[in-house]
């Protein structure tokens, strides 16, 4: 995330959702902690090491964003965009150690070997599905199509009658 997008997001959360820090933590650090957990898939333990804070502090600040999610659900301004939404799907690349003979397929955009991982989470920010192991050159739509087609993967489909929208 670029610096100006981070600052814009921070300002919006402070103004519209009253995100605040504390005596010891700024709102900027609270947002940084949360984005680190969400973007990196970091555990509370890894996040506490990265930011040098206690487990209790990391958990407390991360839970502030859970409250914001509840506020978005109950706000008529946002609900038209999230009506019938059951979660979010996204792909990410993780570094991978691949045998030399297979490395070409796994070289991603930044000339390193990666696996493309698709993850699904619900609005409680709980992962409900993950599909890993795809080569770095695989497109997200190809991984998603495979998850839909292969019943052995146990991909939880949206309830009948719910339209799937991609943004």
N, C-alpha and C positions, 0 to 999 in steps of 0.2 A: 504494500500500500504506500502510495506516495505521501510525502509530508503534508501537502496541502489538503489532500482528501482526509487524512487523519485529523487535521485541525478542524476542517469543516464538520466532520462527524462528531468530534468532541463538542464543538459549539452547539450543534443541533441537539445533542443529548443533554447538555447543560441547560439550554434554554427551554426546549420543549418537554423534556422529561425530568428536569431537575436533578440530573446526575451531579453528585457532589463527592468530593474527597473527604478527608478527615483532617485532624490536626497533623497527622504524620504522613498522609498519602494525598497526593493531588488527584483531581479527577482525571488528568492526563495519564497518571500511572494506573488508575483503576481501569481505564479503557485499554491501556496497553496490556495489562494482565489478562483481561477478558479476550482481546483479540489474539493474544498468544495461545491461549487455551483453545479457542475455536479454530484458528488457522493452522496451528501446528499439531493439533490433536494432543496437546500436552496434558499430562495428568497433573493433578494438584501437586503431587510430590515433585515432579520435574519443574513445575512452575515456581514452587517455593524455592527451589535451588537457584533457578534462573534469576528471580527477583529478590532473593535473600530476605524472604518474609516467612512467617510461621504458616503452618497449614490452616489454622483458624483464620488468619488475615486473608489468605488467598481465597478460601471458601466464602468468607463474608462478602468480599468485593465481587466475586463471580456471581453470587446469588442476587446482587443488585440488578443484574441484567435479566434474571428470571422474572423479577417484578416488572421490569419494563416490557417484557414480552406479554405479560398478562394485561398490562395497560393498553398495548397495541390491539390485543384481541377484543377489548371492550370499547374501543374508540371508533365511533361511526365514520370518522374521516379515513381510517385505514382499512376497516373491515371489507369494503367493496373489493379491495385488492387481494385480501386473504380469505374471502368467503369460500367455503368448501376446501380450503387448503388443509392437507393432512401432514405436511412436512416439507422438507427441502432435500434436494439431491445435488451433489456436486462431485467433481473429480479433483484429485490432487496428485501431484507427482512426489514420490518418495525415493530417496537414493537407494540404489540396489547394487549388490555385488553379483555379477552375472558371469558364468563361464565365458572365456575368451571367444569361443566359437559362436556364441549367441549374442554377443554384445551389440552388434550393429542394430538389431531390432529394438534394443532397449535405450538407445541414445536419444535423449530428449532434446528440447529446444536449446538448452544451455550446454550442449556437448558433454553431458555426463550421463551415465547409465541410471535410468530411473524406471520405476514401475508406476503405471497409472492406476490409481485406486479410486473406485467410486464408493461414496458413502451417503447414507440416507439418515436423516435425523428427524425427530418429531419436534413439536413446539415446546417440549420440556428440555430440549437440547440433549436428548438421549439418542444414541445411535441405535437404529433399528435394523440396519443392514449395511454390510460392507463387502465389496468384491475387489480383491487384490490379486496381483500377479500378472496383470496385463503389461505388455511391453510399452515402453515410454512413447512409442510412435502411435499407439492405438488412440483413436479419437473417442471422446466421451460418449458420443451417440452409439458407437459400436459396442461399447461395454454395457450401456443401458439396454440396448436391444437384446444382447445376450442374456442379461438378467431377466428380462421379460419372457424370453423364449424357453429357457432351461428351467423346468419345474424342480429339478434336483437342488437348485440354489435357494429355494424357499423365499423368493423375493415377495414381500407382502404387497399385493396389488391394492390400489385404492378401492374403496367400496363401489359396488355396481352403480352406474349412473353418474359417477363423478368424472368430469372431463379432466384430462391431463393437459396442463398448460406449461409451456416452457418459456422462460424469460431470459 
